[in-house]
Amino acid sequence: MERLVSFESHHDHDLNLKATELRLGLPGSDEPEKQTTSSVRSNKRSSTKISQESNTNNSSVSDDHEDCAPPSKAQVVGWPPIRSYRKNTLQAKNKSEREVGGAGIYVKVSVDGAPYLRKIDLKVYKCYPELLEALENMFKLTIGYSGSDYAPTYQDKDGDWMLVGDVPFHMFITSCKRLRIMKGSEPRGLGSCVGQDMKV
Amino acid sequence: MLKRMSYSSFPEDVLEHVFSFVQSDKDRNAISLVCKSWFEIERWCRRRIFVGNCYAVSPRMVIRRFPDVRSVELKGKPHFADFNLVPEGWGGHVYPWIYAMATGYPCLEEIRLKRMVVTDETLELIAKSFKNFKVLVLSSCEGFSTHGLAAIAANCRNLRELDLRESEVEDLSGNWLSHFPDTCTSLVALNIACVGSEVSFSALERLVGRSPCLRTLRLNRAVPLDKLANLLRRAPQLTELGTGAYSSDLRPEALSNLAGAFSGCKELKGMSGFWDVVPAYLPAIYPVCSGLTSLNLSYASIQSPDLIKLVSQCQNLQRLWVLDYIEDSGLEALAASCKDLQELRVFPSEPFGVEPNVSLTEQGLVCVSEGCPKLESVLYFCRRFSNDALVTIARNRPNMTRFRLCIIEPRTPDYLTHQPLDTGFGAIVENCKYLRRLSLSGLLTDLVFEYIGTYAKKLEMLSVAFAGESDLGLHHVLSGCEGLRKLEIRDCPFGDKALLANAAKLETMRSLWMSSCLVSLEACKLLGQKMPRLNVEVIDERGPLDSRPKSFPVEKLYIYRSVAGPRFDMPGFVWNMDEDSALRLS
């Protein structure tokens, strides 16, 4: 929770502060999103709950995170059973009409020094703090911009490596092709002054 | 006096010649069991092997038994990996196989891989190890980049097929295609549809131009439509074509130019691609429609009227993949025009939309099942279904062999009666006696599994999601389905009892996947200890297994038979439940 507070205090930051406000709707929508999670569906609750908890790409689905919007139907991992390349194709087509909360965007995440890559669905996160927290949980490390060795970077559509947090979140998720959590002095070389502002 | 036939008096080369007519793996395996000498002869002359699970056997064991193989097919990750249920890093690395075969099979000509991790290093090893290498098919693979492809292009002098279907390729440079030397003229099939970036078009043109045997060409989206006509004119002998992006600024001469190029392709049987379709350019393919047997329009967001115009001209169509824009009306037209249709796949245009965006219901599929007597393979995404419709389809098409229905919202009941869809699917398995593959959806109780266990005797693969009520459901399937090879289950309330009671069954199957079910860690350990020829793998990304009570359900469970023992490449979130590993856990 402290993380959220510190982000909020930098008003002129590009981090799309609206996303961190306590509200029921997804960013961009004015009214609360319809509660469509399958958890309300039947008394056969246990397996859905397990499915939500085992959705390891998404740390915000579980009930403790009340500061984020309730998950919409799209958050069930791997359902409906369609290949990612089909989803990404449809995504490009429907870009103009879809509201946030449509098809997932899967990107690879690598951490310097870790033996395996992970994939996450960027659509699942509403704001930078959520994304960073999920990454920290996934890789068991602290991602900070000062006082930590790790900094989150991403490769955008043009192939350039940028520090995460430079652009508004909704722009970030559409242009991010992959994520790399860099260790050591490299990230400072990316030249963004964001590093100093985003205290964890 | 009857002379007893003595097998050993038959000269070996006669037997070998006879065996060469037997190509099916099952029959070859049967031959090898007749007697020791047949086993020996057969193993020396087996040229093609298929390993459905790369962890079921070790490369060393394979090479030892079959010393002179020319064609290898391997599969890695479980099917649910296609839907992101298998975490990255799980496994399926092909390198150890290639490394072993580089010395074991220097004459290897063909490698076909599905759902495996293939690195550039692997591709480079292939390129330099097999002097007579001809065929590389990478289906749904990942881990390599265009650098690896460049190595293959540059070094495989007699390459016939390079097929990257649905693989993930890291785009580092479009120039890899230029690495095919000018002396390479042997290409028969090239599928680069999944490659994201632009390839050097002039290199592509020249390659196509010097490949007189080229029959299959699947371009990627980056190849613009205005270049297609020239390519087609260089390869009028094509039988399979995947277009690139099918959109362009509307120019009448461009349209007639393209139509002219298509008219020249008199042997075209299959088409795919069609990204970003502009309907006005569709008439360009009308000249070839009547010859088409296979059409993949699953990326084409064109509406029903245009689709109807198109399919009505494809009277010889046997396979159609299409988006749900076709709607019930389009499927009605399909049923009327395409009497040879064998396979239909309808994909959702808006899989995450809450409300239906198109008028595609169970009626469309019922229509096709009525009008197309040869229909035997179905994949259908829609938002509502009824038991009546399923019963009708089952009665219309007792010849159905593959039936996959995906009602998009989990646990949706019959929209007419609000009942579970048990009866409907029951009718499918009861009527379709040759059913080999089935995927269930909608609201389903344990009853549907009782039907499946009772009737689905030829069923080989079953996919289940958000269904059932108790362990009895799983028990029905495991105890009843005699031919079951692959079972994949997610989000069902199946637990320990059925699994442990049917442990022996698991050794007769290739694999079982269960995720978000109710199988406890304890049961997994017990199974792993009891069954040494099964690899019981628990996949759990929540941390060390002993940090939770033993009765806690595991996240994901993958069980497969193996003669190779526990694998060596398990990442930190995968645990093998055999005796040694289990001791380490407690």
Interface residues (C-beta under 8 A of the other chain):
Chain A: K34 T36 S38 R41 S42 K44 S46 S47 T48 I50 S51 S54 T56 N57 K73 A74 V76 V77 G78 W79 P80 P81 I82 R83 S84 Y85 R86 K87 T89 L90 K93 N94 G101 G102 A103 Y106 K108 P115 Y116 L117 R118 K119 D121 M138
Chain B: F80 D82 F83 N84 L85 P87 E88 G89 E166 E168 C194 W275 D276 S298 Y299 S301 F347 P348 S349 E350 P351 F352 G353 V354 F381 C406 I408 E409 P410 R411 S439 S463 A465 F466 E469 R490 D491 C492 P493 S515 S516 C517 L518 E541 R542 P553 E555 K556 P571
